[in-house]
């Protein structure tokens, strides 16, 4: 049967052995219900300078509720110029009370937010520069690890590299193919609507082929990989950070950039160019399917127009862009994972940040490539 608790009580015994005592009885358990309070008026009649004692002979079970009551009594006694002797309490209660101050200082008023736009802009700029510097340092460390791996000196496990290549390559073919096929079909739809007005249906093949090879295949493949693989990298490394696996690698002297970051980044760099070429092929197939079904274009005519429109330099340009996108996604995702906190919420935040930064970074880098191509006349 459960133990029946007695009601918590207290009273002030005015004169016991020449001084006042607070007599405490019953079970003082906070979760059992409201506990008696200690008002300031209870000791108003006690002369200043005297000592208050505690009689805990009738005390039963207790928890933090007793500590809160005695602490209130001690603070009120101190404010009235009295001292409270707690030596009669259980030893554990005395140790807990020793951690609490006799007087609670006044709380500082909450600071009002100040409008300092220059300070905010400067802090954001410094934070951005610090993030860029950290990512650049990680990129150089990864490139150095790749160079050491080429001569067999990097601490890179081949099993990790092959696992990352399989995840970033063959397992991503389906989603990359579906996205690029639909993009090619959409380009053919849009092109057909406009070119049909000028009886130039045959140039749909030129439009689709050039747009897919030059821009869309590389960009859409990179966006898919940023959402699929970049987020996974960040979440995986953030989980390792939370499990203190990164700290363990650092303690035993294994470079994190070689053991964790290098396989992920190298796998993306090796697979992204081939995914780009696969995306080009599937995107042109999407345009081919729409053109054959909606326009008066033969398969041979579509193929001839496509081959005439696309120069080999366009493939080289898209190939280089895919490598740059792979480096951006891999390094940024791994950097975000290494900077994550140690809680489960931090893992989700790291994955979200990696996806957002990867997509925005890919689009921004593509704009830079577009400006460069225009200047170089590509």
Secondary structure by P-SEA (a helix, b strand, c coil): cccccccccccccccccccccccccccccccccccccccccccccccccbbbbbbccccccccaaaaaaaaaaaaaaaaaccccccccccaaaaaaaaacccccccccccccccccaaaaaaaaaaaaaaaaaaaaaaaaaaaaaaaaaaaccccccaaaaaaaaaaacccaaaaaaaaaaaaaaaaaaaaaaaccccccccaaaaaaaaaaacccaaaaaaaaaaaccaaaaaaaaaaaaaaaaaaaaaaacccccccccaaaaaaaaacaaaaaaaaaaaaaaaaaaaaaacccccaaaaaaaaaaaccaaaaaaaaaaaaaaaaaaaaaaaaaaaaccccaaaaaaaaaaaaaaaaaaaaaaaaaaaaaaaaacc
